[in-house]
């Protein structure tokens, strides 16, 4: 074991005087904790709750249903990132319940590695409508904003966005105000803070009087973040600590934030499994709202739709159920036959437990 990591874990064991419950928000952090076995090396009184930090997992089922509806139309080319093709809609047991099955049934569903690739597709098919299913936290939203700006600049009338971008700090706020909340401290996602800065996290700390530590994804970074958070709790100091300062600045990335502000504005909206969250989503501001696929195709606004299959992903996303405690985990629900998005996504908590705790 890395000597610095061993020393950090020893300090964590020595400094813990009572049980504490922490939540790591980011799914990437969850996977790192399990992949490197850090969760097995922590002192028993320290409890980790895995947060809803996977944008695919919290995309409302109705948004997937709308994408499936569009993919069934011959005039539409539906584009998105790879993992999205396997996220089920509101009825995971139904035939054609995800975009991969929709493609197998003849739908023109295409995998992109970058949003701007949708422009080339729209230019090559001027007689068809190209819809980009845009998903992600504030980390990927700037690339979608750049796509929107280019579409308007080029005057492409056949390219629209089915938007599912979400904001992390409002979800953290919703978790803390939810009935039965058990979270006493947060590990905040370093990649989101690298874009958005730390001001909104500072306000969260002041409002709820809990410690928040911004950290990265490597084993030592996570252990140092946990140690810093426990030390703040033990000392009774609700503060924000930036333990990822070599990446995260207080002001974030000004260029990316400016791009987001030009194209998007915060709005109330649903997170799958968490329900409606105040300021929890991004929507297009004028004049970019003309690129909204929901407007163009009269699809209606998204809302949270519970799955009809025996999937407990809502409880997992809320941190109320450990994936391995789900009755479907590893049996009816596997990466090959997922009942819910947390088993599909490479950042999903269920996928992490299946990969590293089997």
Secondary structure, 3 states (H helix, E strand, C coil): CCHHHHHHHHHHHHHCCCCEEEEECCHHHHHHHHHCCHHHHCCCCEEEEECCCCHHHHCCHHHHHHHHHHHCCCCEEEEECHHHHHCCCCCCCCCCCCHHHHHHCCCCEEECCCCCHHHHHHHHCCCCEEEEEEEECHHHHHHHHHHHHHHHHHCCCCEEEEEEEECHHHHHHHHHHCCCCCCCEEEEEHHHHHHHCCHHHHHHHHHHCCEEEEECCCHHHHHHHHHHHHHHHHHCCCCEEECCCCCCCCCCCHHHHHHHHHHEEEEEEEECCCEEEEEEEEEECCCHHHHEHHHHCCCCCCCCCCCCCCCCHHHHHCCCCCHHHCCCECCCECCCCCCCHHHHCCCCHHHHHHHHCC
